[in-house]
């Protein structure tokens, strides 16, 4: 993740000039997540039609790029936070999901 964040930062400073404001980046993130939702809803849900011009992988990559922009703008080290978050989930959910009868 650190390498990806550094790559995004290099791209922004080379091609994007500067980061947008935190609120603007958040608005972009919501827009990108909406595009993922549209594809998933049409491809895997009950909505009709599919949008062959949009790739789920490409839209997920747009979400990741935008998250990296927000992390860079706000000084968040995603590598450290992802590791911390996974450890938290592991401690909290070590037996919870396996013990859930609804998931059997």
C-alpha positions as semicolon CSV with decimal commas, in nm:
position;residue;x (nm);y (nm);z (nm)
1;X;0,000;0,000;0,000
2;X;0,287;0,240;0,074
3;X;0,422;0,190;-0,277
4;X;0,078;0,246;-0,425
5;X;0,026;0,562;-0,219
6;X;0,366;0,687;-0,337
7;X;0,275;0,608;-0,699
8;X;-0,054;0,795;-0,664
9;X;0,129;1,090;-0,509
10;X;0,378;1,095;-0,796
11;X;0,092;1,082;-1,049
12;X;-0,093;1,366;-0,875
13;X;0,213;1,590;-0,861
14;X;0,307;1,509;-1,222
15;X;-0,031;1,512;-1,397
16;X;-0,287;1,635;-1,149
17;X;-0,096;1,943;-1,032
18;X;-0,224;1,914;-0,671
19;X;-0,471;1,726;-0,456
20;X;-0,827;1,851;-0,439
21;X;-0,974;1,939;-0,099
22;X;-1,070;1,657;0,137
23;X;-1,439;1,723;0,076
24;X;-1,392;1,719;-0,301
25;X;-1,200;1,391;-0,280
26;X;-1,479;1,246;-0,066
27;X;-1,736;1,352;-0,326
28;X;-1,527;1,179;-0,593
29;X;-1,507;0,865;-0,378
30;X;-1,884;0,854;-0,339
31;X;-1,921;0,896;-0,715
32;X;-1,679;0,610;-0,785
33;X;-1,849;0,381;-0,532
34;X;-2,178;0,463;-0,704
35;X;-2,031;0,346;-1,034
36;X;-1,929;0,018;-0,870
37;X;-2,280;-0,016;-0,727
38;X;-2,435;0,042;-1,069
39;X;-2,227;-0,233;-1,229
40;X;-2,286;-0,481;-0,945
41;X;-2,659;-0,403;-0,934
42;X;-2,699;-0,463;-1,304
43;X;-2,461;-0,754;-1,341
44;X;-2,537;-0,950;-1,023
45;X;-2,859;-0,800;-0,893
46;X;-3,210;-0,768;-1,019
47;X;-3,165;-0,451;-1,223
48;X;-3,195;-0,501;-1,595
49;X;-2,918;-0,442;-1,840
50;X;-2,544;-0,448;-1,816
51;X;-2,296;-0,177;-1,902
52;X;-2,029;-0,348;-2,113
53;X;-1,841;-0,018;-2,149
54;X;-1,754;-0,018;-1,778
55;X;-1,532;-0,277;-1,616
56;X;-1,592;-0,368;-1,252
57;X;-1,217;-0,401;-1,206
58;X;-1,152;-0,058;-1,352
59;X;-1,416;0,102;-1,131
60;X;-1,278;-0,073;-0,821
61;X;-0,934;0,060;-0,916
62;X;-1,085;0,411;-0,938
63;X;-1,217;0,365;-0,582
64;X;-0,874;0,254;-0,462
65;X;-0,705;0,549;-0,636
66;X;-0,945;0,793;-0,474
67;X;-0,896;0,634;-0,131
68;X;-0,519;0,668;-0,178
69;X;-0,568;1,036;-0,268
70;X;-0,771;1,096;0,048
71;X;-0,515;0,909;0,258
72;X;-0,227;1,106;0,106
73;X;-0,407;1,436;0,150
74;X;-0,481;1,363;0,518
75;X;-0,149;1,197;0,606
76;X;-0,286;0,846;0,661
77;X;-0,044;0,555;0,612
78;X;-0,276;0,294;0,464
79;X;-0,020;0,013;0,508
80;X;-0,011;0,070;0,882
81;X;-0,386;0,123;0,909
82;X;-0,475;-0,185;0,705
83;X;-0,247;-0,402;0,923
84;X;-0,392;-0,251;1,242
85;X;-0,747;-0,293;1,115
86;X;-0,697;-0,657;1,017
87;X;-0,549;-0,733;1,361
88;X;-0,852;-0,565;1,524
89;X;-1,094;-0,769;1,315
90;X;-0,903;-1,089;1,387
91;X;-0,915;-1,030;1,763
92;X;-1,280;-0,928;1,760
93;X;-1,411;-1,189;1,518
94;X;-1,186;-1,489;1,587
95;X;-1,486;-1,714;1,658
96;X;-1,788;-1,490;1,597
97;X;-1,854;-1,579;1,233
98;X;-1,780;-1,951;1,271
99;X;-2,025;-1,963;1,563
100;X;-2,299;-1,784;1,365
101;X;-2,556;-2,046;1,267
102;X;-2,686;-1,816;0,993
103;X;-2,357;-1,858;0,808
104;X;-2,356;-2,238;0,817
